[in-house]
Amino acid sequence: MTLRPSRFPGSGTIIEETRIKGRAEDILRILDLRAIDISEAARERVNACTDPELLGTWFDRALTATNAKELFAAEA
C-alpha cells in the first residue's frame, strides 16, 4: 500500500493534530457503537497513529469490520 503525504494546508500544526485525534476517536466510537470488541492494545494503536491516510483507511474499515483484526488486516 502506497501512502501519499498529507496535502492538508495545516500539515504539522495543531489543526492537523486535532483532526488526527478526532479521526482516531471516530474510529473507536464506530467500533464501540457497532459492538466490536477492541483490545486496549488496538485502542492504543489507533490513538498513537499520526498518519491521516492510514486513519482514513481504518475509518473506512471500521464501518464494515466484523472484528478488530479486520481493521488492521493489510498491515499484517
PDB file of N, H, CA, C and O in Angstrom:
ATOM      1  N   MET A   1       0.844  -1.163   0.000  1.00  0.00           N
ATOM      2  CA  MET A   1       0.000   0.000   0.000  1.00  0.00           C
ATOM      3  C   MET A   1       0.891   1.228   0.000  1.00  0.00           C
ATOM      4  O   MET A   1       1.782   1.349   0.841  1.00  0.00           O
ATOM      5  N   THR A   2       0.663   2.135  -0.927  1.00  0.00           N
ATOM      6  H   THR A   2      -0.061   2.037  -1.610  1.00  0.00           H
ATOM      7  CA  THR A   2       1.424   3.357  -1.016  1.00  0.00           C
ATOM      8  C   THR A   2       0.656   4.465  -0.317  1.00  0.00           C
ATOM      9  O   THR A   2      -0.521   4.698  -0.593  1.00  0.00           O
ATOM     10  N   LEU A   3       1.338   5.139   0.587  1.00  0.00           N
ATOM     11  H   LEU A   3       2.294   4.950   0.811  1.00  0.00           H
ATOM     12  CA  LEU A   3       0.709   6.250   1.297  1.00  0.00           C
ATOM     13  C   LEU A   3       1.239   7.556   0.738  1.00  0.00           C
ATOM     14  O   LEU A   3       2.443   7.729   0.549  1.00  0.00           O
ATOM     15  N   ARG A   4       0.327   8.461   0.480  1.00  0.00           N
ATOM     16  H   ARG A   4      -0.651   8.321   0.634  1.00  0.00           H
ATOM     17  CA  ARG A   4       0.713   9.772  -0.018  1.00  0.00           C
ATOM     18  C   ARG A   4       0.834  10.734   1.154  1.00  0.00           C
ATOM     19  O   ARG A   4       0.093  10.619   2.130  1.00  0.00           O
ATOM     20  N   PRO A   5       1.763  11.683   1.064  1.00  0.00           N
ATOM     21  CA  PRO A   5       1.863  12.667   2.136  1.00  0.00           C
ATOM     22  C   PRO A   5       0.605  13.527   2.180  1.00  0.00           C
ATOM     23  O   PRO A   5      -0.051  13.741   1.161  1.00  0.00           O
ATOM     24  N   SER A   6       0.287  14.003   3.339  1.00  0.00           N
ATOM     25  H   SER A   6       0.820  13.829   4.167  1.00  0.00           H
ATOM     26  CA  SER A   6      -0.891  14.846   3.501  1.00  0.00           C
ATOM     27  C   SER A   6      -0.693  16.164   2.766  1.00  0.00           C
ATOM     28  O   SER A   6       0.372  16.775   2.854  1.00  0.00           O
ATOM     29  N   ARG A   7      -1.713  16.599   2.046  1.00  0.00           N
ATOM     30  H   ARG A   7      -2.578  16.103   1.974  1.00  0.00           H
ATOM     31  CA  ARG A   7      -1.659  17.894   1.376  1.00  0.00           C
ATOM     32  C   ARG A   7      -2.508  18.916   2.118  1.00  0.00           C
ATOM     33  O   ARG A   7      -2.758  20.014   1.620  1.00  0.00           O
ATOM     34  N   PHE A   8      -2.938  18.549   3.288  1.00  0.00           N
ATOM     35  H   PHE A   8      -2.735  17.658   3.692  1.00  0.00           H
ATOM     36  CA  PHE A   8      -3.740  19.442   4.111  1.00  0.00           C
ATOM     37  C   PHE A   8      -2.923  20.686   4.436  1.00  0.00           C
ATOM     38  O   PHE A   8      -1.780  20.555   4.874  1.00  0.00           O
ATOM     39  N   PRO A   9      -3.471  21.904   4.236  1.00  0.00           N
ATOM     40  CA  PRO A   9      -2.680  23.115   4.441  1.00  0.00           C
ATOM     41  C   PRO A   9      -2.159  23.298   5.868  1.00  0.00           C
ATOM     42  O   PRO A   9      -1.191  24.027   6.082  1.00  0.00           O
ATOM     43  N   GLY A  10      -2.786  22.650   6.835  1.00  0.00           N
ATOM     44  H   GLY A  10      -3.573  22.057   6.661  1.00  0.00           H
ATOM     45  CA  GLY A  10      -2.344  22.779   8.219  1.00  0.00           C
ATOM     46  C   GLY A  10      -1.392  21.680   8.628  1.00  0.00           C
ATOM     47  O   GLY A  10      -1.224  21.415   9.819  1.00  0.00           O
ATOM     48  N   SER A  11      -0.761  21.031   7.651  1.00  0.00           N
ATOM     49  H   SER A  11      -0.898  21.247   6.684  1.00  0.00           H
ATOM     50  CA  SER A  11       0.120  19.906   7.931  1.00  0.00           C
ATOM     51  C   SER A  11       1.185  20.274   8.959  1.00  0.00           C
ATOM     52  O   SER A  11       1.896  21.270   8.822  1.00  0.00           O
ATOM     53  N   GLY A  12       1.272  19.428  10.005  1.00  0.00           N
ATOM     54  H   GLY A  12       0.694  18.619  10.116  1.00  0.00           H
ATOM     55  CA  GLY A  12       2.263  19.649  11.051  1.00  0.00           C
ATOM     56  C   GLY A  12       1.856  20.687  12.079  1.00  0.00           C
ATOM     57  O   GLY A  12       2.687  21.115  12.879  1.00  0.00           O
ATOM     58  N   THR A  13       0.612  21.095  12.077  1.00  0.00           N
ATOM     59  H   THR A  13      -0.063  20.746  11.427  1.00  0.00           H
ATOM     60  CA  THR A  13       0.144  22.124  13.008  1.00  0.00           C
ATOM     61  C   THR A  13      -0.836  21.537  14.010  1.00  0.00           C
ATOM     62  O   THR A  13      -1.217  20.369  13.929  1.00  0.00           O
ATOM     63  N   ILE A  14      -1.225  22.363  14.941  1.00  0.00           N
ATOM     64  H   ILE A  14      -0.915  23.311  15.007  1.00  0.00           H
ATOM     65  CA  ILE A  14      -2.224  21.947  15.939  1.00  0.00           C
ATOM     66  C   ILE A  14      -3.542  21.587  15.246  1.00  0.00           C
ATOM     67  O   ILE A  14      -4.295  20.744  15.733  1.00  0.00           O
ATOM     68  N   ILE A  15      -3.808  22.221  14.124  1.00  0.00           N
ATOM     69  H   ILE A  15      -3.196  22.906  13.729  1.00  0.00           H
ATOM     70  CA  ILE A  15      -5.041  21.911  13.378  1.00  0.00           C
ATOM     71  C   ILE A  15      -5.007  20.460  12.907  1.00  0.00           C
ATOM     72  O   ILE A  15      -5.982  19.725  13.063  1.00  0.00           O
ATOM     73  N   GLU A  16      -3.880  20.058  12.332  1.00  0.00           N
ATOM     74  H   GLU A  16      -3.088  20.655  12.205  1.00  0.00           H
ATOM     75  CA  GLU A  16      -3.770  18.675  11.860  1.00  0.00           C
ATOM     76  C   GLU A  16      -3.797  17.703  13.038  1.00  0.00           C
ATOM     77  O   GLU A  16      -4.433  16.652  12.956  1.00  0.00           O
ATOM     78  N   GLU A  17      -3.121  18.040  14.119  1.00  0.00           N
ATOM     79  H   GLU A  17      -2.604  18.894  14.186  1.00  0.00           H
ATOM     80  CA  GLU A  17      -3.128  17.173  15.303  1.00  0.00           C
ATOM     81  C   GLU A  17      -4.545  16.976  15.817  1.00  0.00           C
ATOM     82  O   GLU A  17      -4.911  15.875  16.230  1.00  0.00           O
ATOM     83  N   THR A  18      -5.338  18.032  15.793  1.00  0.00           N
ATOM     84  H   THR A  18      -5.040  18.926  15.457  1.00  0.00           H
ATOM     85  CA  THR A  18      -6.740  17.955  16.239  1.00  0.00           C
ATOM     86  C   THR A  18      -7.546  17.068  15.300  1.00  0.00           C
ATOM     87  O   THR A  18      -8.362  16.265  15.752  1.00  0.00           O
ATOM     88  N   ARG A  19      -7.325  17.207  14.000  1.00  0.00           N
ATOM     89  H   ARG A  19      -6.662  17.859  13.632  1.00  0.00           H
ATOM     90  CA  ARG A  19      -8.019  16.360  13.014  1.00  0.00           C
ATOM     91  C   ARG A  19      -7.667  14.896  13.219  1.00  0.00           C
ATOM     92  O   ARG A  19      -8.538  14.028  13.170  1.00  0.00           O
ATOM     93  N   ILE A  20      -6.385  14.625  13.449  1.00  0.00           N
ATOM     94  H   ILE A  20      -5.677  15.330  13.489  1.00  0.00           H
ATOM     95  CA  ILE A  20      -5.926  13.251  13.643  1.00  0.00           C
ATOM     96  C   ILE A  20      -6.533  12.650  14.897  1.00  0.00           C
ATOM     97  O   ILE A  20      -7.013  11.516  14.879  1.00  0.00           O
ATOM     98  N   LYS A  21      -6.513  13.406  15.984  1.00  0.00           N
ATOM     99  H   LYS A  21      -6.123  14.327  15.999  1.00  0.00           H
ATOM    100  CA  LYS A  21      -7.087  12.915  17.242  1.00  0.00           C
ATOM    101  C   LYS A  21      -8.583  12.643  17.063  1.00  0.00           C
ATOM    102  O   LYS A  21      -9.097  11.626  17.529  1.00  0.00           O
ATOM    103  N   GLY A  22      -9.267  13.554  16.389  1.00  0.00           N
ATOM    104  H   GLY A  22      -8.849  14.379  16.010  1.00  0.00           H
ATOM    105  CA  GLY A  22     -10.697  13.379  16.146  1.00  0.00           C
ATOM    106  C   GLY A  22     -11.005  12.160  15.297  1.00  0.00           C
ATOM    107  O   GLY A  22     -11.983  11.455  15.548  1.00  0.00           O
ATOM    108  N   ARG A  23     -10.170  11.904  14.285  1.00  0.00           N
ATOM    109  H   ARG A  23      -9.376  12.477  14.081  1.00  0.00           H
ATOM    110  CA  ARG A  23     -10.390  10.746  13.425  1.00  0.00           C
ATOM    111  C   ARG A  23     -10.205   9.456  14.218  1.00  0.00           C
ATOM    112  O   ARG A  23     -10.980   8.512  14.066  1.00  0.00           O
ATOM    113  N   ALA A  24      -9.166   9.419  15.072  1.00  0.00           N
ATOM    114  H   ALA A  24      -8.536  10.186  15.195  1.00  0.00           H
ATOM    115  CA  ALA A  24      -8.931   8.235  15.906  1.00  0.00           C
ATOM    116  C   ALA A  24     -10.127   8.001  16.828  1.00  0.00           C
ATOM    117  O   ALA A  24     -10.571   6.865  16.997  1.00  0.00           O
ATOM    118  N   GLU A  25     -10.643   9.071  17.422  1.00  0.00           N
ATOM    119  H   GLU A  25     -10.282   9.993  17.285  1.00  0.00           H
ATOM    120  CA  GLU A  25     -11.820   8.954  18.296  1.00  0.00           C
ATOM    121  C   GLU A  25     -13.024   8.452  17.513  1.00  0.00           C
ATOM    122  O   GLU A  25     -13.801   7.639  18.014  1.00  0.00           O
ATOM    123  N   ASP A  26     -13.179   8.935  16.282  1.00  0.00           N
ATOM    124  H   ASP A  26     -12.548   9.595  15.874  1.00  0.00           H
ATOM    125  CA  ASP A  26     -14.295   8.486  15.435  1.00  0.00           C
ATOM    126  C   ASP A  26     -14.217   6.992  15.147  1.00  0.00           C
ATOM    127  O   ASP A  26     -15.224   6.287  15.205  1.00  0.00           O
ATOM    128  N   ILE A  27     -13.016   6.514  14.838  1.00  0.00           N
ATOM    129  H   ILE A  27     -12.197   7.087  14.791  1.00  0.00           H
ATOM    130  CA  ILE A  27     -12.825   5.084  14.551  1.00  0.00           C
ATOM    131  C   ILE A  27     -13.244   4.248  15.755  1.00  0.00           C
ATOM    132  O   ILE A  27     -13.997   3.283  15.624  1.00  0.00           O
ATOM    133  N   LEU A  28     -12.751   4.628  16.918  1.00  0.00           N
ATOM    134  H   LEU A  28     -12.139   5.412  17.025  1.00  0.00           H
ATOM    135  CA  LEU A  28     -13.068   3.864  18.132  1.00  0.00           C
ATOM    136  C   LEU A  28     -14.552   3.956  18.475  1.00  0.00           C
ATOM    137  O   LEU A  28     -15.138   2.983  18.949  1.00  0.00           O
ATOM    138  N   ARG A  29     -15.159   5.102  18.244  1.00  0.00           N
ATOM    139  H   ARG A  29     -14.683   5.893  17.859  1.00  0.00           H
ATOM    140  CA  ARG A  29     -16.594   5.264  18.521  1.00  0.00           C
ATOM    141  C   ARG A  29     -17.428   4.377  17.594  1.00  0.00           C
ATOM    142  O   ARG A  29     -18.381   3.736  18.038  1.00  0.00           O
ATOM    143  N   ILE A  30     -17.075   4.343  16.325  1.00  0.00           N
ATOM    144  H   ILE A  30     -16.302   4.864  15.965  1.00  0.00           H
ATOM    145  CA  ILE A  30     -17.798   3.483  15.380  1.00  0.00           C
ATOM    146  C   ILE A  30     -17.728   2.030  15.835  1.00  0.00           C
ATOM    147  O   ILE A  30     -18.739   1.329  15.865  1.00  0.00           O
ATOM    148  N   LEU A  31     -16.524   1.586  16.189  1.00  0.00           N
ATOM    149  H   LEU A  31     -15.703   2.156  16.165  1.00  0.00           H
ATOM    150  CA  LEU A  31     -16.375   0.197  16.633  1.00  0.00           C
ATOM    151  C   LEU A  31     -17.187  -0.059  17.903  1.00  0.00           C
ATOM    152  O   LEU A  31     -17.830  -1.101  18.032  1.00  0.00           O
ATOM    153  N   ASP A  32     -17.158   0.887  18.836  1.00  0.00           N
ATOM    154  H   ASP A  32     -16.636   1.733  18.732  1.00  0.00           H
ATOM    155  CA  ASP A  32     -17.947   0.740  20.065  1.00  0.00           C
ATOM    156  C   ASP A  32     -19.446   0.679  19.765  1.00  0.00           C
ATOM    157  O   ASP A  32     -20.152  -0.176  20.301  1.00  0.00           O
ATOM    158  N   LEU A  33     -19.929   1.574  18.917  1.00  0.00           N
ATOM    159  H   LEU A  33     -19.356   2.268  18.481  1.00  0.00           H
ATOM    160  CA  LEU A  33     -21.356   1.599  18.584  1.00  0.00           C
ATOM    161  C   LEU A  33     -21.795   0.345  17.829  1.00  0.00           C
ATOM    162  O   LEU A  33     -22.952  -0.066  17.919  1.00  0.00           O
ATOM    163  N   ARG A  34     -20.878  -0.252  17.095  1.00  0.00           N
ATOM    164  H   ARG A  34     -19.938   0.082  17.022  1.00  0.00           H
ATOM    165  CA  ARG A  34     -21.182  -1.483  16.369  1.00  0.00           C
ATOM    166  C   ARG A  34     -20.946  -2.711  17.228  1.00  0.00           C
ATOM    167  O   ARG A  34     -21.080  -3.840  16.756  1.00  0.00           O
ATOM    168  N   ALA A  35     -20.591  -2.491  18.502  1.00  0.00           N
ATOM    169  H   ALA A  35     -20.483  -1.574  18.886  1.00  0.00           H
ATOM    170  CA  ALA A  35     -20.349  -3.569  19.472  1.00  0.00           C
ATOM    171  C   ALA A  35     -19.218  -4.497  19.030  1.00  0.00           C
ATOM    172  O   ALA A  35     -19.275  -5.709  19.235  1.00  0.00           O
ATOM    173  N   ILE A  36     -18.189  -3.905  18.419  1.00  0.00           N
ATOM    174  H   ILE A  36     -18.142  -2.920  18.252  1.00  0.00           H
ATOM    175  CA  ILE A  36     -16.995  -4.656  18.031  1.00  0.00           C
ATOM    176  C   ILE A  36     -16.016  -4.578  19.194  1.00  0.00           C
ATOM    177  O   ILE A  36     -15.616  -3.488  19.604  1.00  0.00           O
ATOM    178  N   ASP A  37     -15.632  -5.731  19.724  1.00  0.00           N
ATOM    179  H   ASP A  37     -15.957  -6.616  19.392  1.00  0.00           H
ATOM    180  CA  ASP A  37     -14.650  -5.759  20.809  1.00  0.00           C
ATOM    181  C   ASP A  37     -13.300  -5.332  20.273  1.00  0.00           C
ATOM    182  O   ASP A  37     -12.849  -5.819  19.236  1.00  0.00           O
ATOM    183  N   ILE A  38     -12.656  -4.419  20.985  1.00  0.00           N
ATOM    184  H   ILE A  38     -13.022  -4.023  21.828  1.00  0.00           H
ATOM    185  CA  ILE A  38     -11.336  -3.949  20.590  1.00  0.00           C
ATOM    186  C   ILE A  38     -10.446  -3.913  21.823  1.00  0.00           C
ATOM    187  O   ILE A  38     -10.794  -3.323  22.846  1.00  0.00           O
ATOM    188  N   SER A  39      -9.306  -4.548  21.704  1.00  0.00           N
ATOM    189  H   SER A  39      -9.023  -5.027  20.874  1.00  0.00           H
ATOM    190  CA  SER A  39      -8.389  -4.650  22.844  1.00  0.00           C
ATOM    191  C   SER A  39      -7.782  -3.290  23.182  1.00  0.00           C
ATOM    192  O   SER A  39      -7.822  -2.353  22.384  1.00  0.00           O
ATOM    193  N   GLU A  40      -7.230  -3.213  24.367  1.00  0.00           N
ATOM    194  H   GLU A  40      -7.197  -3.974  25.015  1.00  0.00           H
ATOM    195  CA  GLU A  40      -6.556  -1.978  24.781  1.00  0.00           C
ATOM    196  C   GLU A  40      -5.363  -1.707  23.860  1.00  0.00           C
ATOM    197  O   GLU A  40      -5.088  -0.554  23.529  1.00  0.00           O
ATOM    198  N   ALA A  41      -4.663  -2.749  23.451  1.00  0.00           N
ATOM    199  H   ALA A  41      -4.886  -3.686  23.720  1.00  0.00           H
ATOM    200  CA  ALA A  41      -3.521  -2.577  22.535  1.00  0.00           C
ATOM    201  C   ALA A  41      -3.976  -1.990  21.201  1.00  0.00           C
ATOM    202  O   ALA A  41      -3.300  -1.130  20.637  1.00  0.00           O
ATOM    203  N   ALA A  42      -5.114  -2.451  20.699  1.00  0.00           N
ATOM    204  H   ALA A  42      -5.663  -3.151  21.157  1.00  0.00           H
ATOM    205  CA  ALA A  42      -5.638  -1.928  19.436  1.00  0.00           C
ATOM    206  C   ALA A  42      -6.081  -0.476  19.604  1.00  0.00           C
ATOM    207  O   ALA A  42      -5.862   0.349  18.717  1.00  0.00           O
ATOM    208  N   ARG A  43      -6.703  -0.165  20.741  1.00  0.00           N
ATOM    209  H   ARG A  43      -6.881  -0.835  21.462  1.00  0.00           H
ATOM    210  CA  ARG A  43      -7.088   1.223  21.017  1.00  0.00           C
ATOM    211  C   ARG A  43      -5.857   2.129  21.038  1.00  0.00           C
ATOM    212  O   ARG A  43      -5.866   3.223  20.473  1.00  0.00           O
ATOM    213  N   GLU A  44      -4.815   1.664  21.690  1.00  0.00           N
ATOM    214  H   GLU A  44      -4.807   0.776  22.150  1.00  0.00           H
ATOM    215  CA  GLU A  44      -3.579   2.438  21.765  1.00  0.00           C
ATOM    216  C   GLU A  44      -2.968   2.622  20.380  1.00  0.00           C
ATOM    217  O   GLU A  44      -2.439   3.688  20.065  1.00  0.00           O
ATOM    218  N   ARG A  45      -3.041   1.582  19.559  1.00  0.00           N
ATOM    219  H   ARG A  45      -3.471   0.716  19.815  1.00  0.00           H
ATOM    220  CA  ARG A  45      -2.504   1.670  18.197  1.00  0.00           C
ATOM    221  C   ARG A  45      -3.232   2.732  17.387  1.00  0.00           C
ATOM    222  O   ARG A  45      -2.605   3.517  16.675  1.00  0.00           O
ATOM    223  N   VAL A  46      -4.557   2.755  17.496  1.00  0.00           N
ATOM    224  H   VAL A  46      -5.066   2.117  18.074  1.00  0.00           H
ATOM    225  CA  VAL A  46      -5.346   3.756  16.782  1.00  0.00           C
ATOM    226  C   VAL A  46      -5.013   5.151  17.314  1.00  0.00           C
ATOM    227  O   VAL A  46      -4.779   6.076  16.536  1.00  0.00           O
ATOM    228  N   ASN A  47      -4.991   5.297  18.627  1.00  0.00           N
ATOM    229  H   ASN A  47      -5.181   4.546  19.259  1.00  0.00           H
ATOM    230  CA  ASN A  47      -4.721   6.609  19.213  1.00  0.00           C
ATOM    231  C   ASN A  47      -3.298   7.106  18.953  1.00  0.00           C
ATOM    232  O   ASN A  47      -3.065   8.314  18.917  1.00  0.00           O
ATOM    233  N   ALA A  48      -2.353   6.194  18.772  1.00  0.00           N
ATOM    234  H   ALA A  48      -2.542   5.213  18.801  1.00  0.00           H
ATOM    235  CA  ALA A  48      -0.958   6.579  18.544  1.00  0.00           C
ATOM    236  C   ALA A  48      -0.666   6.920  17.077  1.00  0.00           C
ATOM    237  O   ALA A  48       0.364   7.521  16.772  1.00  0.00           O
ATOM    238  N   CYS A  49      -1.557   6.541  16.186  1.00  0.00           N
ATOM    239  H   CYS A  49      -2.394   6.053  16.433  1.00  0.00           H
ATOM    240  CA  CYS A  49      -1.328   6.770  14.761  1.00  0.00           C
ATOM    241  C   CYS A  49      -1.379   8.270  14.443  1.00  0.00           C
ATOM    242  O   CYS A  49      -2.277   8.981  14.894  1.00  0.00           O
ATOM    243  N   THR A  50      -0.402   8.736  13.661  1.00  0.00           N
ATOM    244  H   THR A  50       0.328   8.159  13.295  1.00  0.00           H
ATOM    245  CA  THR A  50      -0.356  10.147  13.260  1.00  0.00           C
ATOM    246  C   THR A  50      -0.451  10.317  11.745  1.00  0.00           C
ATOM    247  O   THR A  50      -0.260  11.418  11.228  1.00  0.00           O
ATOM    248  N   ASP A  51      -0.744   9.236  11.039  1.00  0.00           N
ATOM    249  H   ASP A  51      -0.899   8.342  11.459  1.00  0.00           H
ATOM    250  CA  ASP A  51      -0.838   9.269   9.583  1.00  0.00           C
ATOM    251  C   ASP A  51      -2.298   9.438   9.164  1.00  0.00           C
ATOM    252  O   ASP A  51      -3.094   8.512   9.321  1.00  0.00           O
ATOM    253  N   PRO A  52      -2.660  10.609   8.633  1.00  0.00           N
ATOM    254  CA  PRO A  52      -4.065  10.847   8.253  1.00  0.00           C
ATOM    255  C   PRO A  52      -4.589   9.857   7.219  1.00  0.00           C
ATOM    256  O   PRO A  52      -5.757   9.471   7.263  1.00  0.00           O
ATOM    257  N   GLU A  53      -3.731   9.448   6.288  1.00  0.00           N
ATOM    258  H   GLU A  53      -2.782   9.762   6.252  1.00  0.00           H
ATOM    259  CA  GLU A  53      -4.161   8.491   5.257  1.00  0.00           C
ATOM    260  C   GLU A  53      -4.490   7.130   5.866  1.00  0.00           C
ATOM    261  O   GLU A  53      -5.500   6.516   5.521  1.00  0.00           O
ATOM    262  N   LEU A  54      -3.645   6.669   6.760  1.00  0.00           N
ATOM    263  H   LEU A  54      -2.825   7.167   7.040  1.00  0.00           H
ATOM    264  CA  LEU A  54      -3.878   5.385   7.409  1.00  0.00           C
ATOM    265  C   LEU A  54      -5.122   5.441   8.287  1.00  0.00           C
ATOM    266  O   LEU A  54      -5.909   4.495   8.314  1.00  0.00           O
ATOM    267  N   LEU A  55      -5.300   6.536   8.997  1.00  0.00           N
ATOM    268  H   LEU A  55      -4.661   7.304   8.975  1.00  0.00           H
ATOM    269  CA  LEU A  55      -6.512   6.696   9.813  1.00  0.00           C
ATOM    270  C   LEU A  55      -7.756   6.686   8.927  1.00  0.00           C
ATOM    271  O   LEU A  55      -8.792   6.145   9.312  1.00  0.00           O
ATOM    272  N   GLY A  56      -7.652   7.280   7.752  1.00  0.00           N
ATOM    273  H   GLY A  56      -6.810   7.719   7.439  1.00  0.00           H
ATOM    274  CA  GLY A  56      -8.770   7.263   6.807  1.00  0.00           C
ATOM    275  C   GLY A  56      -9.114   5.847   6.367  1.00  0.00           C
ATOM    276  O   GLY A  56     -10.284   5.483   6.249  1.00  0.00           O
ATOM    277  N   THR A  57      -8.073   5.056   6.126  1.00  0.00           N
ATOM    278  H   THR A  57      -7.122   5.351   6.221  1.00  0.00           H
ATOM    279  CA  THR A  57      -8.281   3.655   5.751  1.00  0.00           C
ATOM    280  C   THR A  57      -8.953   2.905   6.893  1.00  0.00           C
ATOM    281  O   THR A  57      -9.915   2.167   6.678  1.00  0.00           O
ATOM    282  N   TRP A  58      -8.444   3.095   8.107  1.00  0.00           N
ATOM    283  H   TRP A  58      -7.663   3.694   8.282  1.00  0.00           H
ATOM    284  CA  TRP A  58      -9.030   2.425   9.262  1.00  0.00           C
ATOM    285  C   TRP A  58     -10.465   2.881   9.494  1.00  0.00           C
ATOM    286  O   TRP A  58     -11.311   2.074   9.878  1.00  0.00           O
ATOM    287  N   PHE A  59     -10.752   4.161   9.268  1.00  0.00           N
ATOM    288  H   PHE A  59     -10.064   4.816   8.956  1.00  0.00           H
ATOM    289  CA  PHE A  59     -12.114   4.673   9.417  1.00  0.00           C
ATOM    290  C   PHE A  59     -13.053   3.932   8.469  1.00  0.00           C
ATOM    291  O   PHE A  59     -14.117   3.463   8.874  1.00  0.00           O
ATOM    292  N   ASP A  60     -12.649   3.834   7.210  1.00  0.00           N
ATOM    293  H   ASP A  60     -11.785   4.215   6.881  1.00  0.00           H
ATOM    294  CA  ASP A  60     -13.478   3.128   6.216  1.00  0.00           C
ATOM    295  C   ASP A  60     -13.707   1.680   6.624  1.00  0.00           C
ATOM    296  O   ASP A  60     -14.822   1.170   6.512  1.00  0.00           O
ATOM    297  N   ARG A  61     -12.664   1.019   7.095  1.00  0.00           N
ATOM    298  H   ARG A  61     -11.758   1.433   7.187  1.00  0.00           H
ATOM    299  CA  ARG A  61     -12.790  -0.382   7.516  1.00  0.00           C
ATOM    300  C   ARG A  61     -13.661  -0.522   8.760  1.00  0.00           C
ATOM    301  O   ARG A  61     -14.371  -1.517   8.907  1.00  0.00           O
ATOM    302  N   ALA A  62     -13.617   0.454   9.652  1.00  0.00           N
ATOM    303  H   ALA A  62     -13.040   1.263   9.534  1.00  0.00           H
ATOM    304  CA  ALA A  62     -14.419   0.392  10.882  1.00  0.00           C
ATOM    305  C   ALA A  62     -15.911   0.334  10.572  1.00  0.00           C
ATOM    306  O   ALA A  62     -16.696  -0.181  11.368  1.00  0.00           O
ATOM    307  N   LEU A  63     -16.295   0.858   9.422  1.00  0.00           N
ATOM    308  H   LEU A  63     -15.658   1.276   8.776  1.00  0.00           H
ATOM    309  CA  LEU A  63     -17.710   0.862   9.040  1.00  0.00           C
ATOM    310  C   LEU A  63     -18.231  -0.531   8.699  1.00  0.00           C
ATOM    311  O   LEU A  63     -19.430  -0.787   8.812  1.00  0.00           O
ATOM    312  N   THR A  64     -17.336  -1.439   8.280  1.00  0.00           N
ATOM    313  H   THR A  64     -16.362  -1.231   8.188  1.00  0.00           H
ATOM    314  CA  THR A  64     -17.774  -2.764   7.841  1.00  0.00           C
ATOM    315  C   THR A  64     -17.108  -3.929   8.566  1.00  0.00           C
ATOM    316  O   THR A  64     -17.531  -5.074   8.414  1.00  0.00           O
ATOM    317  N   ALA A  65     -16.078  -3.650   9.346  1.00  0.00           N
ATOM    318  H   ALA A  65     -15.734  -2.719   9.470  1.00  0.00           H
ATOM    319  CA  ALA A  65     -15.334  -4.726  10.019  1.00  0.00           C
ATOM    320  C   ALA A  65     -16.245  -5.514  10.958  1.00  0.00           C
ATOM    321  O   ALA A  65     -17.147  -4.956  11.583  1.00  0.00           O
ATOM    322  N   THR A  66     -15.995  -6.805  11.043  1.00  0.00           N
ATOM    323  H   THR A  66     -15.262  -7.258  10.534  1.00  0.00           H
ATOM    324  CA  THR A  66     -16.746  -7.648  11.977  1.00  0.00           C
ATOM    325  C   THR A  66     -15.926  -7.955  13.230  1.00  0.00           C
ATOM    326  O   THR A  66     -16.446  -8.491  14.210  1.00  0.00           O
ATOM    327  N   ASN A  67     -14.624  -7.604  13.184  1.00  0.00           N
ATOM    328  H   ASN A  67     -14.203  -7.169  12.388  1.00  0.00           H
ATOM    329  CA  ASN A  67     -13.767  -7.743  14.358  1.00  0.00           C
ATOM    330  C   ASN A  67     -12.590  -6.772  14.212  1.00  0.00           C
ATOM    331  O   ASN A  67     -12.354  -6.229  13.133  1.00  0.00           O
ATOM    332  N   ALA A  68     -11.863  -6.563  15.302  1.00  0.00           N
ATOM    333  H   ALA A  68     -12.055  -7.004  16.179  1.00  0.00           H
ATOM    334  CA  ALA A  68     -10.774  -5.590  15.306  1.00  0.00           C
ATOM    335  C   ALA A  68      -9.636  -5.994  14.369  1.00  0.00           C
ATOM    336  O   ALA A  68      -8.941  -5.126  13.840  1.00  0.00           O
ATOM    337  N   LYS A  69      -9.435  -7.293  14.155  1.00  0.00           N
ATOM    338  H   LYS A  69      -9.999  -7.998  14.584  1.00  0.00           H
ATOM    339  CA  LYS A  69      -8.365  -7.740  13.258  1.00  0.00           C
ATOM    340  C   LYS A  69      -8.567  -7.207  11.845  1.00  0.00           C
ATOM    341  O   LYS A  69      -7.598  -6.885  11.157  1.00  0.00           O
ATOM    342  N   GLU A  70      -9.807  -7.113  11.415  1.00  0.00           N
ATOM    343  H   GLU A  70     -10.594  -7.374  11.974  1.00  0.00           H
ATOM    344  CA  GLU A  70     -10.096  -6.613  10.071  1.00  0.00           C
ATOM    345  C   GLU A  70      -9.691  -5.152   9.907  1.00  0.00           C
ATOM    346  O   GLU A  70      -9.393  -4.712   8.797  1.00  0.00           O
ATOM    347  N   LEU A  71      -9.678  -4.411  10.989  1.00  0.00           N
ATOM    348  H   LEU A  71      -9.921  -4.768  11.891  1.00  0.00           H
ATOM    349  CA  LEU A  71      -9.278  -3.010  10.934  1.00  0.00           C
ATOM    350  C   LEU A  71      -7.838  -2.877  10.460  1.00  0.00           C
ATOM    351  O   LEU A  71      -7.513  -1.975   9.688  1.00  0.00           O
ATOM    352  N   PHE A  72      -6.973  -3.780  10.926  1.00  0.00           N
ATOM    353  H   PHE A  72      -7.236  -4.512  11.554  1.00  0.00           H
ATOM    354  CA  PHE A  72      -5.550  -3.728  10.629  1.00  0.00           C
ATOM    355  C   PHE A  72      -5.115  -4.781   9.609  1.00  0.00           C
ATOM    356  O   PHE A  72      -3.920  -5.039   9.465  1.00  0.00           O
ATOM    357  N   ALA A  73      -6.047  -5.379   8.914  1.00  0.00           N
ATOM    358  H   ALA A  73      -7.018  -5.169   9.030  1.00  0.00           H
ATOM    359  CA  ALA A  73      -5.776  -6.532   8.039  1.00  0.00           C
ATOM    360  C   ALA A  73      -4.610  -6.344   7.088  1.00  0.00           C
ATOM    361  O   ALA A  73      -3.766  -7.236   7.001  1.00  0.00           O
ATOM    362  N   ALA A  74      -4.516  -5.256   6.384  1.00  0.00           N
ATOM    363  H   ALA A  74      -5.201  -4.531   6.455  1.00  0.00           H
ATOM    364  CA  ALA A  74      -3.475  -5.070   5.369  1.00  0.00           C
ATOM    365  C   ALA A  74      -2.101  -4.827   5.970  1.00  0.00           C
ATOM    366  O   ALA A  74      -1.095  -4.970   5.276  1.00  0.00           O
ATOM    367  N   GLU A  75      -2.037  -4.463   7.240  1.00  0.00           N
ATOM    368  H   GLU A  75      -2.855  -4.346   7.803  1.00  0.00           H
ATOM    369  CA  GLU A  75      -0.740  -4.180   7.867  1.00  0.00           C
ATOM    370  C   GLU A  75      -0.072  -5.441   8.395  1.00  0.00           C
ATOM    371  O   GLU A  75       1.087  -5.393   8.809  1.00  0.00           O
ATOM    372  N   ALA A  76      -0.771  -6.559   8.390  1.00  0.00           N
ATOM    373  H   ALA A  76      -1.712  -6.598   8.054  1.00  0.00           H
ATOM    374  CA  ALA A  76      -0.228  -7.809   8.949  1.00  0.00           C
ATOM    375  C   ALA A  76       0.884  -8.370   8.110  1.00  0.00           C
ATOM    376  O   ALA A  76       1.443  -9.414   8.445  1.00  0.00           O
TER     377      ALA A  76
END
